């Protein structure tokens, strides 16, 4: 029997997930923005226009469903996940929130809930890959470079966002954690700029971002780092904005009105960052793992799907989450509690299931060994 799924959030990624899941399951999508929901009706997806930030609204909406997909902005993510778990519903989540997800582990175990967090590209598929190989060999180094970029470069940022603008800006302000010689190191975001060459793309710049997330706690690997990729030059503009206070969350008073600079900045830059209909993007990822005298490298270069008009970042992020959703619905993953994606990768069957699911949708991870 088909299981009923509810997707909380109808952004670019949320809608791609809803469409994918609707091929085999009854799906309902929920969002405050009616305009974002409307296109889903042509895919046979039920829609509910609702404010998910209202107390008790999530609990009320998710009651009849078997599985919840979380795709809300990061600032809502933790509270949303807590409410879903309290309601006793299994959840796969892509919301990147600042709070520690393991703060909900005890609650999830008490409620008998399977809750998979950070289920995107990186964090997400990168964790799945590392979880698989870490179970099978002694690793000394893990490096993940990842970015989603527009095909057409436009001055000044040469960047387009598919996520909530506040979430994107927080990536430029949240301190980056990584591991060196077994010790946790914390540096400011946008630091340690390096230029990296990619076949078929040319030179991109990489800099520290807080993408390791759960890996800092779950993996005993001496050296681990995750860096974000952008077109060369982007980081300088971001540093200027940050240093000038445009990303600050401390309210300032202007003409008697208090406003957070980050909110104003998001409002101003989002029209320039927004990926417009028909604009093409690509996702690039390179994971290097070293151990036992070997170097394993995973490459991903995924492009906008013209056939389905689906942006690459929605494909690579969303289809990882929908793969995991199907895995849970089919009984392939039943671990109660909070699960970072690396837990799923430990199983050969689950690892292969996710890879195959992505392959079927044209998302190809290529492995090479030295």
C-alpha positions, 0 to 999 in steps of 0.5 A: 500500500502506498504511504502518505507523505507530507512535504513541509516547504515548497521552495525549489528543493521542496517542490522537486522532492514532492514531484519525485515522491508523487510518482509512487506515493500520495503527496501533500505539500504545505507552504505559506506561499500559495504561488509556490504551491500552485504548480504542484497541482498539475502533478497530482500533488495536494496542496495546503496553504498554511503558516507553519510557524504558528504554534501547533499548526505542524502537529495538526497538519501532519496527523494523517501522514506516514512520513514527513519531509522537512524543507523549511528555512533553517531558522524554522528547522529545529522547532519544526523537527521537534514538533514532528518528532513529538507527534511521533512521525518519521522525518527526513529533513534537509533544513540546515539549522544552527542548533545541535540536532542530537538535542532531539535524540532522546525525544526521538527514541522516546517517541520511536521515531526515525529522524534523518537530518541534514539529508542533502548533498554536503552535508548529506550524500558526502556523509553517506559516502564517508560513513560507508568507507569509514566502516570498511577502512581506516581513514586518516583524511577526509576533504569535501569541496562542494558548491552550487553555481549558476552557468551564467556568471553575473557581476558582482557575486556570480552566484545564485541561491536556491535556498532561503537568503538568510540561510545562505548568508549564515553560511558566510558568518557561522564559524567553520569547524574542522579537524586537524590531527584529531583536534577540533579547529574553529575558524571564521567562515570565508577563511583559508581561500584556495584556488582549485581546478576542475576538469570541464569547469576551470578554476573555482575558489574554495573557503572554509564553511561549517559543513562537517556538522555531525561528522565532527562528533560521529567520526574518529578521523584525524583530519576532516574539512569541508569547503564551499566552492564559488567563482573566483572573486566572490569571497572578497565581496562577501568579506566586505559586506560582512566586515561592514556589518551588513550580515549582523543580527544586532538591530540598528535604529534607522529613523526610529525603526529597529531593523537587523542588518542581515534582514535588510541585506537579504531583502536587497540581495535576494532579487540579485541572487534568485535563480530565475525560471529557465536559468541554469545551474550546476552542482560540483563536488569532490570528496577525497579520502585517504587511508591505508595507503590509498586515496579514494576520490568521488566526483560529481558534476550535475547540471540543470535538467532541461527535460524536467526543468529541474535545477541541479541543486534541487536534484542533488539535494532533493533526490538524496532526501527522497532516496532516504525517504523511500528507504525508510518507507520500504523498511530498509532503515529503521534506526530509532533516534536522530540519524545523521546521513553517515549512519545510513552509509554504514550499510552496504545495502542502504549505500547502494540503494541511495546510489542507485536511486540517484543514478536512475535520476541522472545524478552520478557520483564517480569513484576513482582510486589511487 
